[in-house]
Amino acid sequence: MKKVLFFLVVVIAAAGAYFYINPNEFSRLKQWAGFEKASPTKTIRIATEGAYPPFNYIDATGQLKGFEIDLAQALCQKMQATCEIVTQDWDGLIPALLAKKFDVIMAGMSITQERLQRVDFSDKYLNTPSRFVAKKGSDFEISASGLAGKRVGVQRATIHENFLRKLFPQAEIVLYDTLDNSFLDLIGGRVDLILADSVAVNDGFLKTTNGQNYAFIGPSYTEPKDILGNGVGAAMRKGETELFKSFNEAIKAIRADGTYKTINDRYFDFDVFGQ
């Protein structure tokens, strides 16, 4: 009996010494036994623009905020990963992704055939229509001939620029690095209209003091799909099979368990996921 007790003491002492020297192994043992939840095992670097409210923006304290920021954190939590979110100018997002400066883009980027030639996209995580905005009382005819010679502001390298060039080729297209700068020129009378995502315009401009004298004009646009795309997804480098699979599974999971709706309702009074 004494020999058995002595053996057990030796085993326990040896195990204690091993786990003291190797604390990660002790953590794994506790996770296996159910006493401790697994901690994130990887870091995913996600880039956003930071100038596209309410989807992504920098607040007065210099913090990144917005629907996509909260969504990114929720997706990383589902994937048991740590999110590291960085900002990047819009027109440099895909080049920087391909240069491996980060792993994923979540910046209101629509899934289009043109972009799919360079990157892969997760399943969509939002889908909202595009609209023109002009000064209240404007009587512009929203047609190819009606906008001939009119100055229309749009953010460069976007689906909206492509949309204008294809469907309104006679308009004078004025390009901007950010949507906010197009708002400033609309207020200053340097453009007649702007075209952008309807939610971004509504929250980022029409609901603000500066946007009180402006309104949507003409119809909402979700077609043609070959230009406006099939919703917004997370862009990643081609060949990142595990990352692609993990994002799609996480998107489905947060839609199913109510997390998506909770985040959605912080910013919108409708389901921004769309049709």
C-alpha positions in Angstrom: 0.0 0.0 0.0 2.8 2.4 0.9 4.5 1.6 -2.4 1.3 2.5 -4.3 1.0 5.8 -2.4 4.6 6.6 -3.0 4.2 5.9 -6.8 1.1 8.1 -7.0 3.0 10.9 -5.2 5.8 10.6 -7.6 3.5 10.6 -10.6 1.6 13.7 -9.4 4.8 15.5 -8.6 6.2 14.7 -12.0 2.9 15.9 -13.7 2.9 19.1 -11.7 6.5 19.8 -12.7 5.7 19.1 -16.4 2.7 21.4 -16.5 4.6 24.1 -14.5 7.3 24.1 -17.2 4.7 23.7 -20.0 1.7 25.9 -19.1 0.2 25.6 -22.6 -0.1 21.9 -22.2 -1.9 22.4 -18.9 -4.3 24.8 -20.7 -5.0 22.2 -23.3 -5.7 19.6 -20.6 -8.2 21.9 -19.0 -9.9 22.6 -22.3 -10.0 18.8 -23.0 -11.6 18.3 -19.6 -14.1 21.0 -20.2 -12.8 23.4 -17.5 -11.6 26.1 -19.8 -12.8 27.4 -23.2 -10.3 27.3 -26.0 -8.7 30.6 -26.7 -8.3 32.0 -30.2 -5.7 30.1 -32.1 -5.1 32.5 -35.0 -5.1 36.1 -35.9 -6.9 37.4 -39.0 -5.9 40.8 -40.3 -9.0 42.5 -41.8 -8.8 45.8 -43.7 -11.5 48.3 -44.0 -11.7 51.9 -45.4 -12.8 53.7 -42.3 -14.7 56.4 -44.3 -18.0 54.7 -45.2 -20.5 55.2 -42.4 -22.5 53.5 -41.1 -20.6 50.4 -42.4 -17.1 51.5 -41.3 -15.9 54.8 -40.0 -13.6 56.5 -37.5 -15.4 58.2 -34.6 -14.5 61.4 -32.8 -12.1 59.5 -30.5 -10.2 57.9 -33.4 -11.8 54.5 -32.9 -13.0 52.3 -35.8 -16.7 51.8 -35.6 -19.6 50.6 -37.8 -21.7 47.7 -38.9 -18.8 45.9 -40.6 -16.5 46.4 -37.7 -18.9 44.7 -35.3 -19.7 42.1 -37.9 -15.9 41.3 -38.3 -15.5 40.9 -34.6 -18.5 38.5 -34.4 -17.2 36.4 -37.3 -13.8 36.2 -35.8 -15.4 35.0 -32.5 -17.2 32.3 -34.3 -14.0 31.2 -36.0 -12.2 31.3 -32.6 -9.8 33.8 -34.1 -8.5 37.2 -33.0 -9.4 40.1 -35.3 -6.8 42.7 -36.1 -8.6 45.5 -38.1 -6.6 48.0 -40.1 -7.5 50.9 -42.4 -6.6 51.2 -46.0 -7.6 53.8 -48.7 -10.3 52.4 -50.9 -8.4 52.2 -54.2 -5.5 50.5 -52.5 -7.5 47.7 -50.9 -7.1 44.9 -53.4 -3.5 45.7 -54.3 -2.6 45.6 -50.6 -4.5 42.4 -50.1 -2.6 40.8 -53.0 0.6 42.1 -51.5 -0.3 40.2 -48.3 -0.5 43.3 -46.1 -3.6 41.8 -44.6 -5.8 38.7 -45.0 -9.3 39.9 -45.7 -11.2 43.0 -46.9 -14.5 44.0 -45.3 -15.2 47.5 -46.7 -18.6 47.5 -48.4 -17.0 45.8 -51.4 -19.5 44.3 -53.8 -19.0 40.9 -55.4 -18.6 41.4 -59.1 -17.3 39.3 -61.9 -14.5 41.8 -62.6 -13.2 41.6 -59.0 -13.6 37.8 -58.9 -10.9 37.6 -61.6 -8.4 38.9 -58.9 -9.8 37.8 -55.5 -12.3 35.4 -54.0 -15.3 36.5 -52.0 -17.2 34.9 -49.1 -20.9 34.6 -49.3 -22.6 38.0 -49.2 -23.1 39.6 -45.8 -25.2 42.6 -46.9 -27.0 43.9 -50.0 -28.3 47.4 -50.4 -29.4 49.3 -53.5 -27.7 52.3 -55.2 -29.4 55.7 -55.7 -28.8 59.2 -57.0 -28.9 62.2 -54.6 -29.5 65.8 -55.5 -30.7 69.1 -54.0 -34.3 69.1 -53.0 -36.5 70.4 -55.7 -34.2 69.3 -58.5 -36.0 68.1 -61.6 -33.3 66.0 -63.2 -34.6 63.3 -65.5 -32.7 60.2 -64.5 -32.0 58.7 -67.9 -29.0 58.5 -70.2 -30.1 61.6 -72.1 -31.5 63.4 -69.1 -28.1 63.4 -67.4 -26.1 64.3 -70.5 -23.7 67.0 -69.6 -24.6 66.9 -65.9 -21.8 66.6 -63.4 -22.2 63.4 -61.4 -20.0 62.7 -58.4 -19.0 59.1 -57.5 -16.3 57.4 -55.6 -13.6 56.1 -57.8 -12.9 52.3 -58.5 -16.4 51.4 -57.3 -19.4 49.6 -58.9 -21.1 53.0 -59.0 -18.4 54.5 -61.2 -18.8 51.5 -63.6 -22.6 51.8 -63.5 -22.4 55.5 -64.5 -19.9 54.8 -67.3 -22.0 52.0 -68.8 -25.6 53.4 -68.3 -25.0 57.2 -68.3 -22.1 57.6 -70.7 -23.0 61.2 -71.6 -22.8 62.4 -68.0 -19.7 64.3 -66.8 -18.3 61.9 -64.2 -16.4 63.5 -61.3 -14.3 61.0 -59.3 -13.6 61.2 -55.5 -11.3 59.3 -53.2 -14.0 59.1 -50.5 -17.7 59.4 -50.4 -17.5 62.3 -47.9 -15.6 64.4 -50.4 -18.3 64.0 -53.0 -20.8 65.2 -50.4 -18.8 68.4 -49.9 -18.8 69.1 -53.6 -22.5 68.5 -53.9 -23.1 71.1 -51.1 -20.7 73.5 -52.8 -22.5 73.1 -56.1 -19.5 71.7 -57.9 -21.5 68.6 -58.9 -25.2 68.3 -59.7 -25.8 64.8 -58.3 -23.9 62.0 -56.7 -24.5 58.2 -57.0 -23.7 55.9 -54.1 -25.0 53.1 -51.9 -28.4 54.3 -50.6 -27.7 53.4 -47.0 -24.3 55.0 -46.9 -25.8 58.2 -48.4 -28.7 58.2 -46.0 -26.8 57.7 -42.8 -23.6 59.5 -43.8 -25.2 62.5 -45.4 -29.0 62.9 -45.6 -29.5 62.3 -41.9 -26.8 64.9 -41.0 -27.2 68.7 -40.7 -25.3 69.2 -44.0 -27.7 66.9 -45.8 -31.0 68.5 -44.8 -31.5 70.2 -48.2 -30.8 67.1 -50.2 -32.8 64.0 -51.1 -32.8 60.8 -53.2 -33.9 61.3 -56.8 -34.9 58.6 -59.2 -35.3 54.8 -58.7 -33.3 52.4 -56.6 -30.8 50.2 -58.5 -29.9 46.6 -57.9 -29.5 45.7 -61.5 -27.6 44.9 -63.7 -25.9 42.3 -61.6 -22.8 42.2 -63.9 -22.1 45.8 -62.8 -23.7 46.2 -59.4 -22.8 42.7 -58.2 -24.4 40.2 -56.0 -24.1 41.9 -52.6 -21.2 42.7 -50.4 -18.8 40.0 -49.3 -15.4 39.5 -47.6 -12.6 39.6 -50.2 -9.6 37.3 -49.8 -6.7 36.1 -51.9 -7.4 33.2 -54.2 -6.4 29.8 -52.9 -7.1 30.6 -49.2 -9.4 27.6 -49.0 -9.6 27.3 -45.2 -10.2 31.0 -44.7 -12.9 31.0 -47.4 -14.6 28.1 -45.8 -14.4 29.5 -42.3 -15.9 32.8 -43.3 -18.8 31.2 -45.0 -19.5 28.9 -42.1 -19.3 31.9 -39.7 -21.7 34.0 -41.7 -24.2 31.2 -41.7 -23.8 30.7 -38.0 -24.3 34.3 -37.0 -27.4 34.5 -39.2 -28.8 31.4 -37.6 -28.1 32.2 -34.0 -29.4 35.8 -34.0 -26.0 37.5 -33.7 -26.4 39.1 -37.1 -29.8 40.5 -36.3 -28.5 42.0 -33.0 -25.7 43.8 -34.9 -28.0 44.8 -37.7 -30.5 46.4 -35.3 -27.8 48.6 -33.8 -27.5 50.4 -37.1 -30.6 49.8 -39.2 -34.4 49.4 -38.9 -34.5 46.9 -41.8 -32.6 43.7 -42.6 -29.5 45.0 -44.5 -28.8 41.4 -45.6 -31.2 42.1 -48.4 -32.7 39.6 -51.0 
